[in-house]
């Protein structure tokens, strides 16, 4: 598989929780995963269990229909950029959002070693507030 094909496979699930399961098979054991500063789950996590607990489990439990709809991929060497739109409804407030996003993936020998998220976090945070 090419690096772009590997990254595409991580988005094939019907939900963020399913995508986490696809991700696990391609993730290096010590992979770094960085959620953007300002994003509700912002920070850097290492390894699948830490990523699952701090990102995918929270997305599954706190949101309805949270998803990333990819519009395209750009691959060059060991880097792949996926870009598109996040959407979902925050369970506690019932508010829906859409936000533009880009993910930068770094792969080595067919394994994901790094992920970095770039996102307009304002719509996400607005959906999480009762204001």
C-alpha positions in Angstrom: 0.0 0.0 0.0 1.1 3.6 -0.6 1.2 6.0 2.3 -1.9 7.8 0.9 -3.8 4.5 0.8 -2.8 3.8 4.4 -4.1 7.2 5.5 -7.3 6.8 3.5 -8.0 3.5 5.3 -8.0 5.3 8.6 -11.0 7.3 7.5 -13.1 4.4 6.2 -15.2 3.8 9.3 -18.7 5.1 9.8 -17.7 6.8 13.0 -14.7 8.2 14.8 -14.8 5.1 17.0 -14.6 2.8 14.0 -11.8 4.9 12.5 -9.9 4.4 15.7 -10.0 0.6 15.1 -8.7 1.1 11.5 -6.0 3.4 12.8 -4.7 0.8 15.3 -3.5 -1.6 12.6 -1.4 1.0 10.9 0.0 2.9 14.0 3.5 2.5 15.2 3.6 1.5 18.9 5.3 4.8 19.9 3.4 7.1 17.4 2.8 10.7 18.5 -0.7 12.1 18.0 -1.1 15.9 18.4 -4.6 17.5 18.7 -4.4 21.2 18.0 -4.0 23.7 20.8 -7.4 25.3 21.5 -9.2 22.1 20.4 -11.2 20.4 23.3 -8.8 17.4 23.3 -5.7 19.4 22.6 -2.3 17.9 23.5 0.1 15.2 22.3 -0.6 11.5 23.0 1.8 8.6 22.5 0.7 5.1 21.4 -2.7 3.7 20.5 -4.1 3.3 24.1 -3.3 6.9 25.1 -4.8 8.1 21.7 -7.9 6.0 22.1 -8.5 7.0 25.7 -8.0 10.8 25.1 -9.4 11.2 21.6 -11.6 8.4 20.2 -13.3 7.3 23.4 -14.2 10.9 24.2 -15.5 11.6 20.7 -17.6 8.4 20.9 -19.1 9.3 24.3 -19.5 13.1 24.1 -20.7 13.5 20.5 -23.4 12.3 18.1 -22.3 11.5 14.6 -18.9 13.1 15.0 -17.0 12.6 11.8 -14.4 13.8 9.4 -15.4 14.0 5.8 -12.2 14.1 3.7 -12.2 16.1 0.5 -8.8 15.2 -0.7 -5.3 13.9 0.1 -1.8 15.2 -0.9 1.1 12.8 -0.5 4.8 13.6 -0.8 7.5 11.2 0.4 6.7 10.2 4.0 4.0 12.9 4.5 0.3 12.8 3.7 -2.1 15.7 4.2 -5.8 14.9 4.4 -8.2 17.9 4.4 -11.9 18.3 4.8 -14.6 19.0 7.3 -15.4 17.9 10.8 -19.1 17.8 11.9 -21.1 16.5 14.8 -23.6 17.3 17.6 -22.4 17.7 21.2 -24.6 15.5 23.3 -24.7 17.8 26.4 -25.9 20.9 24.4 -27.6 19.4 21.4 -25.6 21.9 19.2 -24.3 20.9 15.8 -21.1 22.2 14.2 -19.0 22.1 11.1 -15.3 23.0 11.0 -12.5 23.0 8.4 -9.6 20.7 9.2 -6.3 19.4 7.9 -4.4 16.4 9.2 -0.7 15.9 8.6 0.4 12.3 8.8 4.0 11.0 8.8 4.7 7.4 7.9 7.8 5.2 8.1 8.0 1.8 6.5 4.2 1.5 6.2 3.5 2.6 9.8 2.1 5.9 11.0 4.6 7.6 13.3 3.1 11.0 13.7 -0.2 12.8 13.3 -0.9 16.6 13.7 -4.3 18.2 13.5 -5.0 21.8 12.3 -8.6 22.9 12.9 -10.8 25.9 13.3 -11.6 25.0 16.9 -14.1 27.9 17.5 -17.1 26.1 16.0 -16.3 23.0 18.0 -16.0 24.9 21.3 -19.2 26.9 20.5 -21.1 23.7 20.1 -19.9 22.6 23.6 -21.2 25.7 25.4 -24.7 26.6 26.5 -24.4 30.3 25.6 
